[in-house]
Amino acid sequence: MKGHIMDIKEDSPRQRLTDIANTKSIMDVAQSFGMTLEKTGKTYKGEWQGHNTFSLNPTINKFRWYGKGFTRWTGVIDLVSVLKYGANTQEELNKNFRKSVVDLNQMDLKTFDASTIPKPKAFQYFFEEAPDMELAKRYLKGRGLSDATIDFFEKAGVLAQGNWRTEQKDGRFDFEPVVLFKNLDTKQHVIGGSAQGIEAHPDWEGHQHKSGHLKKVLPNSGNNSGIKITIGTPKRVIIAEAPIDLMSYYELHQTELQDVILIASDGYKPEAILRCLAEIMALSPLISEEWKDWNTESLIKKQLEQPQQLRQNFQNFLALSEPNVGEIIFAYDNDAAGYKFVNRFKEEFSDMVSKVKLDFPPLVEGQEKSDWNDELKYQKNILVRPRPQSEIEKVEAIVSRYSSQIPSTTSLPFVEMTQAQSRFIKQKIQRIDEKGKPYTLSKIYELPVLTDFSRLEADQSGRVSLDVIGVLTIEKRQATYQAAKFSVDKILKNSRFILSFNMAKESLTTPTFEEIRALRQAKNGETVNLSAEKLSPPKSKATKQAPETLDKILEKRQPAAIHEFLSAQLKDYQSSQKFKTFLSALTYMPEQTEENIRLLLAQNPNIQQVADFNTWSEIKKSRIKPKSQALKLFVPNPIPRYDKQHRIILDKRGNPEIARVDENLASVFDISQTIGAVFPETIKTTFPREKGLELFQNLSKMSEVSIHFSEKGLEKDDKLFHFEHAWFNQSGQELVIQKGLPVEQALQTLCQEIIAQRFSDDFPSPELKKLAVESIRYVTLRRFGLETTFEPTAHLDQLSLSQLKNLMKSIQKNTVQFTTDLTKQLKPVPKKVVEKMTLKEKLAAAQVKEKQLLAQQKEVEGSKKVQGAPHQAPVM
């Protein structure tokens, strides 16, 4: 909130009353009106009449009210205006100011000691910057930004890569790479900034963002956080909410950005805007004579010390300037919060309302939020732009009604074109060349304002009229640009030269990002070196590009491209040796999906065991070797459902409702990249007798039928598929195992028989199911330290890729389940632990116990017909 201006003298009685009112303790004032207070760190959270977004700071004797957009600290007089007189706006605060002063002077409350207010700490930039910015650039490119945009901001000195220190609960510190966004003054000194985490650490303190990444304002940045850059001699200010949104806005509008200050305010910070206005005045040739000898930065600081005088100076400056000078353009997120911020600014700075402009990213019907980084991704086809719900219903109705009459190749350009607002539109025109052959001519129009094409009204002939400031004509292999201000057909409208066009609505479509970029190149005087075919290639003539390497695909962090790579690579696993490599990797990573295992193997064929940075350092007490290249794998990222106030919607149990589950790429490291980690126990082809007997006995207890040992096998095996050294008798419900086997062979035989009993997945052939059982056995025994033989019994190269993928998914899923059950069998739950179990865990434990009792009962009943103990170990 801004301060209140009263027409009073410094030593007047009214001023003395105001001074006394300001000394009242804000905590006592809040409690005297019945506000409930809860301490949260150095401040208190306040709740009053159902409003719970008050924040009170007794150290500076001020409060904020986020729920109404009062995001700046203000004093006790305004608090009385809010609590007693119901003030919700700056105008209402001003109206009730005098009454609140009188009320506070009549209240017998504690006095606040202003001398206890700590002085603000000076900003210090202490980060050691990385020389190559490799990780930062990779992260920014993953957000859809081009190399040219990143290089522009880097050369301007506002981008860097550093390390952020996070203190964990146990008092130790962890470091992570971050992108540093710097706010520079006119002398190129860093006066503030913010940091964006490159790696996701959703479990760390201080990383509580939807993305799981760190987002921090640099300490003591005050209102100078975010990123700021000046282009030319500034006349306008463009404000985005966050640095990456600002960079995205720049990339989409760079040819239009001249004589402007770009700033990311990291939220709503009007003081940062005032500094930009002061800079515009200080750098203007219209600067007054008394200021011409001032140092630019000193002049800016001098103006900021007197904000009311700054605003008056700015009004005088505007009176002498061109009409577009002094524009304050909000390029905020297109959501409820974005509009609230702008309305808040208009309330507080009513003298600047005429200069406030909005340039929000387009929002389609049914969409609640969009930012400029999303818009960049839409235009680059990195993200699919959502369709308006009404258009989806419209298309579905047309298709369902006329589907038999519409060829499969029929396009609906109008529907595509009306997906969102845009400043660009494309028209396709059919022409006949000098040889009588038809061809298509394309015109890319640039409009003066964002236009919602779904609301364009056509006349009775189906044509619409559009104002255009420039047009790129693409005809065969030629591309020519016509600007409105240089055209004989120009019209002066709203102080701007435009071209007026009338065209058939059905001929309009949305241009591609390449076509928009070509228009901007031409507008900027650059040569358009792309042919018409390359700008808008027919699907039938699309040229094949060399497939990108996995490293390049991972750099872009596009899940769809990675899945496409893995699908193409799947055929490699039709080789027996490659398939065995998959099983070997599965040994120590059974919790990973088959796709993640293949992704890891594609990055490192010798992968053994992976974990994230935090697990290696915190749990396994080891360090990552210097210059280790992180490996990537997929992790699910549940996206909660939000209401119109952007609050998370909870279900009946108080858990967040999930709108969808996206995929993120997480960074992990292999055990070979660590120092101090304990390698897994060596897998051997022999097994100690005692250990083998113990494992055999526990495997036997998992059998669903009685076990019988015999030197001579049965004539017939009643299973769908047969393993050596074991037979199943359906009528007697008994498993017969050959007597006298070596311990390793006996374990292999019993293990695969138990897996076959428990295996329920449906496969098209017994041979394929047998291969799955053998694979699970191979992995299971390797996990317990025993290397057994494995030769695929089914021909992998004869499987379809979908069958192969289903096989690998089934092996991974069932390996997890079987090894978990066997581990529980080896280590039964202690009685004292049962008391601490949840109800679900107790039920599961009871079911296991019930199976054990039934097995014991069968042992007693079958002891007469089974030679030897039902679960006796084999004779070695």
Backbone hydrogen bonds, N-H to C=O, Kabsch-Sander energy under -0.5 kcal/mol:
donor,donor_aa,acceptor,acceptor_aa,energy
6,M,4,H,-0.6
8,I,6,M,-2.2
12,S,9,K,-1.4
16,R,12,S,-1.9
17,L,13,P,-2.2
18,T,14,R,-2.1
19,D,15,Q,-2.5
20,I,16,R,-2.3
21,A,17,L,-2.4
22,N,18,T,-2.1
23,T,19,D,-0.7
23,T,20,I,-1.0
24,K,21,A,-1.4
25,S,110,K,-2.4
29,V,25,S,-2.2
30,A,26,I,-2.3
31,Q,27,M,-2.1
32,S,28,D,-2.1
33,F,29,V,-0.9
33,F,30,A,-0.6
34,G,31,Q,-1.4
35,M,30,A,-2.2
36,T,47,E,-2.6
38,E,45,K,-2.1
40,T,43,T,-3.0
43,T,40,T,-1.4
44,Y,56,L,-2.6
45,K,38,E,-3.6
46,G,44,Y,-0.5
46,G,54,F,-2.2
47,E,36,T,-2.3
48,W,51,H,-2.7
51,H,48,W,-2.0
52,N,50,G,-0.6
54,F,46,G,-1.4
55,S,64,R,-2.6
56,L,44,Y,-2.7
57,N,62,K,-2.9
60,I,57,N,-0.6
61,N,57,N,-1.1
62,K,57,N,-1.6
63,F,74,T,-2.8
64,R,55,S,-2.3
65,W,70,F,-2.0
66,Y,53,T,-1.9
68,K,65,W,-1.0
69,G,66,Y,-1.8
70,F,65,W,-2.2
71,T,69,G,-1.8
74,T,63,F,-2.1
79,L,75,G,-1.3
80,V,76,V,-2.0
81,S,77,I,-1.9
82,V,78,D,-2.0
83,L,79,L,-2.9
84,K,80,V,-2.9
85,Y,80,V,-0.9
85,Y,81,S,-0.7
86,G,82,V,-0.9
87,A,81,S,-2.0
93,L,89,T,-1.9
94,N,90,Q,-2.4
95,K,91,E,-2.0
96,N,92,E,-1.7
97,F,94,N,-0.9
100,S,96,N,-2.1
101,V,97,F,-1.8
102,V,98,R,-2.1
103,D,99,K,-2.3
104,L,100,S,-2.2
105,N,101,V,-1.7
106,Q,102,V,-1.1
106,Q,103,D,-0.6
107,M,103,D,-0.6
107,M,104,L,-0.7
109,L,107,M,-1.2
112,F,23,T,-5.4
114,A,112,F,-0.9
116,T,113,D,-1.7
117,I,114,A,-1.6
126,F,124,Q,-0.9
129,E,127,F,-0.7
130,A,161,Q,-3.3
137,K,133,M,-2.8
138,R,134,E,-2.1
139,Y,135,L,-2.4
140,L,136,A,-2.6
141,K,137,K,-2.6
142,G,138,R,-1.7
143,R,139,Y,-0.8
143,R,140,L,-0.7
144,G,141,K,-1.8
145,L,140,L,-1.8
150,I,146,S,-2.2
151,D,147,D,-2.8
152,F,148,A,-2.1
153,F,149,T,-2.0
154,E,150,I,-2.3
155,K,151,D,-2.9
156,A,152,F,-1.3
157,G,154,E,-1.6
158,V,153,F,-1.8
159,L,153,F,-0.5
160,A,180,L,-1.4
162,G,178,V,-2.0
164,W,176,E,-2.9
166,T,164,W,-0.6
166,T,174,D,-3.1
168,Q,166,T,-0.5
168,Q,172,R,-3.1
171,G,168,Q,-2.0
174,D,166,T,-2.6
176,E,164,W,-1.6
178,V,162,G,-2.6
179,V,196,Q,-2.9
180,L,160,A,-3.3
180,L,178,V,-0.5
181,F,179,V,-0.6
181,F,194,S,-2.9
182,K,158,V,-2.6
182,K,180,L,-0.6
183,N,192,G,-2.8
184,L,182,K,-0.6
185,D,189,H,-2.2
188,Q,185,D,-2.0
191,I,183,N,-3.0
191,I,189,H,-0.5
192,G,183,N,-0.8
194,S,181,F,-2.1
195,A,216,K,-3.5
196,Q,179,V,-2.2
197,G,214,L,-3.4
198,I,177,P,-2.1
199,E,177,P,-0.6
201,H,212,G,-2.5
204,W,201,H,-1.7
207,H,204,W,-1.4
209,H,207,H,-2.8
212,G,209,H,-1.2
215,K,206,G,-0.5
216,K,195,A,-2.2
218,L,193,G,-2.5
221,S,218,L,-1.6
224,N,221,S,-2.2
227,I,264,A,-0.5
228,K,182,K,-1.1
229,I,262,L,-2.5
231,I,260,V,-3.1
232,G,230,T,-0.5
235,K,259,D,-2.2
236,R,259,D,-1.0
237,V,327,E,-2.6
238,I,261,I,-2.7
239,I,329,I,-2.7
240,A,263,I,-2.5
246,L,242,A,-2.0
247,M,243,P,-2.4
248,S,244,I,-2.0
249,Y,245,D,-2.5
250,Y,246,L,-2.4
251,E,247,M,-2.1
252,L,248,S,-1.8
253,H,249,Y,-1.5
254,Q,250,Y,-1.2
256,E,253,H,-2.1
257,L,253,H,-0.7
257,L,254,Q,-0.8
258,Q,256,E,-1.1
260,V,231,I,-1.9
261,I,236,R,-2.2
262,L,229,I,-3.1
262,L,260,V,-0.5
263,I,238,I,-2.4
264,A,227,I,-2.6
265,S,240,A,-2.3
265,S,263,I,-0.6
266,D,241,E,-0.7
267,G,241,E,-0.9
269,K,267,G,-0.8
272,A,269,K,-1.1
273,I,269,K,-0.9
274,L,270,P,-2.2
275,R,271,E,-1.9
276,C,272,A,-1.4
277,L,273,I,-2.2
278,A,274,L,-2.5
279,E,275,R,-2.1
280,I,276,C,-2.3
281,M,277,L,-2.1
282,A,278,A,-2.5
283,L,279,E,-2.1
284,S,280,I,-0.6
284,S,281,M,-0.7
287,I,284,S,-1.4
291,W,288,S,-1.3
292,K,288,S,-0.7
292,K,289,E,-0.8
294,W,291,W,-1.8
299,L,295,N,-2.6
300,I,296,T,-2.1
301,K,297,E,-2.3
302,K,298,S,-2.3
303,Q,299,L,-2.0
304,L,300,I,-2.0
305,E,301,K,-1.2
306,Q,303,Q,-1.3
310,L,306,Q,-2.4
311,R,307,P,-2.2
312,Q,308,Q,-1.7
313,N,309,Q,-2.8
314,F,310,L,-2.3
315,Q,311,R,-1.8
316,N,312,Q,-2.0
317,F,313,N,-2.3
318,L,314,F,-2.3
319,A,315,Q,-1.5
320,L,316,N,-0.7
320,L,317,F,-0.8
321,S,318,L,-1.1
325,V,322,E,-1.3
326,G,235,K,-3.8
327,E,324,N,-1.1
328,I,355,K,-2.6
329,I,237,V,-3.4
329,I,327,E,-0.7
330,F,328,I,-0.7
330,F,357,K,-2.8
331,A,239,I,-3.0
331,A,329,I,-0.8
334,N,370,S,-3.0
335,D,333,D,-1.7
339,Y,335,D,-1.9
340,K,336,A,-2.1
341,F,337,A,-2.4
342,V,338,G,-1.9
343,N,339,Y,-2.6
344,R,340,K,-2.2
345,F,341,F,-2.2
346,K,342,V,-2.4
347,E,343,N,-1.9
348,E,344,R,-2.3
349,F,345,F,-2.7
350,S,347,E,-0.6
352,M,349,F,-2.2
353,V,350,S,-0.9
355,K,352,M,-1.7
356,V,352,M,-0.6
356,V,353,V,-1.4
357,K,328,I,-2.4
359,D,330,F,-2.5
367,Q,364,V,-2.2
370,S,334,N,-0.5
375,E,371,D,-2.1
376,L,372,W,-2.1
377,K,373,N,-1.9
378,Y,374,D,-2.5
379,Q,375,E,-2.5
380,K,376,L,-1.5
381,N,378,Y,-1.4
382,I,377,K,-2.5
383,L,377,K,-1.4
385,R,383,L,-0.6
389,Q,365,E,-0.9
392,I,388,P,-2.2
393,E,389,Q,-2.4
394,K,390,S,-2.0
395,V,391,E,-2.9
396,E,392,I,-2.6
397,A,393,E,-2.1
398,I,394,K,-2.1
399,V,395,V,-3.1
400,S,396,E,-2.5
401,R,397,A,-1.5
402,Y,398,I,-2.8
403,S,399,V,-1.2
405,Q,402,Y,-1.9
406,I,402,Y,-1.2
410,T,407,P,-1.5
416,E,412,L,-1.8
417,M,413,P,-2.6
418,T,414,F,-1.7
419,Q,416,E,-1.2
420,A,417,M,-0.6
422,S,451,T,-1.6
425,I,445,Y,-1.7
426,K,509,T,-2.6
427,Q,443,K,-2.4
428,K,507,S,-1.8
429,I,441,L,-3.0
431,R,439,Y,-3.0
433,D,437,K,-2.9
436,G,433,D,-2.0
439,Y,431,R,-2.7
441,L,429,I,-3.3
442,S,474,I,-2.4
443,K,427,Q,-2.3
444,I,472,L,-2.9
445,Y,425,I,-3.1
445,Y,443,K,-0.6
446,E,470,G,-2.8
447,L,423,R,-3.0
447,L,445,Y,-0.5
451,T,422,S,-2.4
453,F,420,A,-0.5
453,F,451,T,-1.0
455,R,452,D,-1.6
456,L,453,F,-1.1
458,A,456,L,-0.5
459,D,463,R,-2.6
462,G,459,D,-2.2
464,V,503,M,-2.9
466,L,501,F,-2.7
468,V,499,L,-2.8
469,I,446,E,-2.7
470,G,446,E,-1.0
471,V,482,Q,-2.2
472,L,444,I,-2.6
473,T,471,V,-0.6
473,T,480,T,-3.3
474,I,442,S,-3.4
474,I,472,L,-0.5
475,E,473,T,-0.6
475,E,478,Q,-2.5
476,K,440,T,-0.5
476,K,474,I,-0.5
478,Q,475,E,-2.4
480,T,473,T,-2.3
482,Q,471,V,-2.5
484,A,469,I,-2.2
486,F,483,A,-1.0
487,S,484,A,-1.6
490,K,487,S,-1.1
491,I,498,I,-2.4
493,K,491,I,-0.7
493,K,496,R,-3.1
496,R,493,K,-0.9
498,I,491,I,-2.5
499,L,468,V,-3.5
501,F,466,L,-2.7
501,F,499,L,-0.5
503,M,464,V,-2.5
505,K,462,G,-2.7
507,S,504,A,-1.3
508,L,505,K,-1.6
509,T,426,K,-2.7
516,I,512,T,-2.1
517,R,513,F,-2.6
518,A,514,E,-2.1
519,L,515,E,-2.0
520,R,516,I,-2.2
521,Q,517,R,-2.3
522,A,518,A,-2.4
523,K,519,L,-2.5
524,N,520,R,-1.8
525,G,522,A,-1.4
526,E,521,Q,-2.8
529,N,527,T,-1.0
532,A,476,K,-1.0
535,L,531,S,-2.3
536,S,532,A,-2.0
541,K,538,P,-1.1
542,A,539,K,-1.0
553,I,549,T,-2.1
554,L,550,L,-2.9
555,E,551,D,-1.8
556,K,552,K,-1.3
557,R,553,I,-0.8
557,R,554,L,-0.5
558,Q,553,I,-0.9
562,I,558,Q,-1.8
563,H,559,P,-2.7
564,E,560,A,-2.0
565,F,561,A,-2.0
566,L,562,I,-2.5
567,S,563,H,-2.3
568,A,564,E,-2.0
569,Q,565,F,-1.7
570,L,566,L,-0.9
570,L,567,S,-0.5
572,D,569,Q,-1.8
573,Y,570,L,-2.0
574,Q,571,K,-1.7
575,S,572,D,-1.4
579,F,575,S,-2.5
580,K,576,S,-2.1
581,T,577,Q,-1.6
582,F,578,K,-1.7
583,L,579,F,-1.7
584,S,580,K,-2.3
585,A,581,T,-2.2
586,L,582,F,-2.0
587,T,583,L,-1.1
588,Y,584,S,-0.5
588,Y,585,A,-0.6
589,M,585,A,-0.5
589,M,586,L,-0.5
592,Q,589,M,-1.7
597,I,593,T,-2.4
598,R,594,E,-2.0
599,L,595,E,-2.2
600,L,596,N,-2.6
601,L,597,I,-2.5
602,A,598,R,-1.8
603,Q,599,L,-1.0
603,Q,600,L,-0.6
604,N,600,L,-2.5
607,I,604,N,-1.5
611,A,669,F,-1.6
616,W,612,D,-2.2
617,S,613,F,-2.3
618,E,614,N,-3.3
619,I,614,N,-0.7
619,I,615,T,-1.1
620,K,615,T,-2.6
622,S,616,W,-2.6
623,R,675,I,-2.4
625,K,673,Q,-3.4
628,S,625,K,-1.3
630,A,628,S,-0.6
631,L,668,V,-3.2
633,L,666,A,-1.7
635,V,664,N,-2.5
637,N,662,D,-3.1
639,I,660,R,-3.3
641,R,657,E,-2.7
643,D,647,R,-2.3
646,H,643,D,-2.0
649,I,641,R,-3.1
651,D,655,N,-3.2
654,G,651,D,-1.8
657,E,649,I,-3.0
659,A,639,I,-2.7
659,A,657,E,-0.6
660,R,639,I,-1.3
662,D,637,N,-2.4
662,D,660,R,-0.5
664,N,635,V,-2.7
666,A,633,L,-2.9
666,A,664,N,-0.6
668,V,631,L,-2.7
669,F,611,A,-2.7
671,I,609,Q,-1.8
673,Q,670,D,-2.1
674,T,671,I,-1.5
675,I,623,R,-3.0
679,F,677,A,-0.6
684,K,682,T,-0.5
684,K,785,G,-2.1
692,G,688,P,-2.7
693,L,689,R,-2.7
694,E,690,E,-2.2
695,L,691,K,-2.2
696,F,692,G,-2.5
697,Q,693,L,-2.7
698,N,694,E,-1.9
699,L,695,L,-2.2
700,S,696,F,-2.4
701,K,697,Q,-1.4
702,M,698,N,-0.5
702,M,699,L,-1.1
703,S,700,S,-1.6
706,S,733,Q,-1.3
708,H,735,L,-3.5
709,F,867,Q,-0.7
710,S,737,I,-2.0
718,D,716,K,-0.6
718,D,728,F,-2.3
726,A,723,F,-1.2
727,W,736,V,-2.6
729,N,734,E,-2.8
730,Q,728,F,-0.7
733,Q,729,N,-0.9
734,E,729,N,-1.5
735,L,706,S,-3.2
736,V,727,W,-3.2
736,V,734,E,-0.5
737,I,708,H,-2.8
737,I,735,L,-0.5
738,Q,725,H,-2.4
739,K,710,S,-1.9
741,L,738,Q,-0.6
746,A,742,P,-2.8
747,L,743,V,-2.2
748,Q,744,E,-2.0
749,T,745,Q,-2.4
750,L,746,A,-2.6
751,C,747,L,-2.6
752,Q,748,Q,-1.8
753,E,749,T,-1.4
754,I,750,L,-2.6
755,I,751,C,-2.2
756,A,752,Q,-2.1
757,Q,753,E,-1.7
758,R,754,I,-1.7
759,F,755,I,-1.6
763,F,761,D,-0.5
769,K,765,S,-1.7
770,K,766,P,-2.5
771,L,767,E,-2.0
772,A,768,L,-1.9
773,V,769,K,-2.2
774,E,770,K,-2.6
775,S,771,L,-2.1
776,I,772,A,-2.3
777,R,773,V,-2.5
778,Y,774,E,-2.4
779,V,775,S,-2.3
780,T,776,I,-2.8
781,L,777,R,-2.4
782,R,778,Y,-1.5
783,R,779,V,-2.0
784,F,780,T,-1.0
785,G,782,R,-1.6
786,L,781,L,-3.0
787,E,684,K,-3.3
787,E,785,G,-0.5
788,T,786,L,-0.6
796,L,794,A,-1.0
798,Q,795,H,-1.5
799,L,796,L,-1.6
804,L,800,S,-2.4
805,K,801,L,-2.4
806,N,802,S,-2.4
807,L,803,Q,-2.3
808,M,804,L,-2.3
809,K,805,K,-2.4
810,S,806,N,-2.4
811,I,807,L,-2.3
812,Q,808,M,-2.1
813,K,809,K,-2.5
814,N,810,S,-2.6
815,T,811,I,-2.0
816,V,812,Q,-1.7
817,Q,813,K,-1.7
818,F,814,N,-2.7
819,T,815,T,-2.5
820,T,816,V,-1.8
821,D,817,Q,-2.2
822,L,818,F,-2.5
823,T,819,T,-2.3
824,K,820,T,-2.1
825,Q,821,D,-1.9
826,L,822,L,-2.1
827,K,823,T,-2.2
833,V,830,P,-0.7
834,V,830,P,-1.3
835,E,831,K,-0.9
836,K,833,V,-1.4
837,M,834,V,-1.5
842,K,838,T,-2.4
843,L,839,L,-2.3
844,A,840,K,-1.9
845,A,841,E,-2.4
846,A,842,K,-2.4
847,Q,843,L,-2.1
848,V,844,A,-1.9
849,K,845,A,-2.3
850,E,846,A,-2.4
851,K,847,Q,-2.0
852,Q,848,V,-1.9
853,L,849,K,-2.2
854,L,850,E,-2.2
855,A,851,K,-2.2
856,Q,852,Q,-2.3
857,Q,853,L,-2.2
858,K,854,L,-2.1
859,E,855,A,-1.8
860,V,856,Q,-1.8
861,E,857,Q,-2.3
862,G,858,K,-2.5
863,S,859,E,-0.6
863,S,860,V,-0.8
866,V,862,G,-1.4
867,Q,865,K,-0.5
868,G,866,V,-0.6
872,Q,869,A,-2.1
876,M,874,P,-0.6
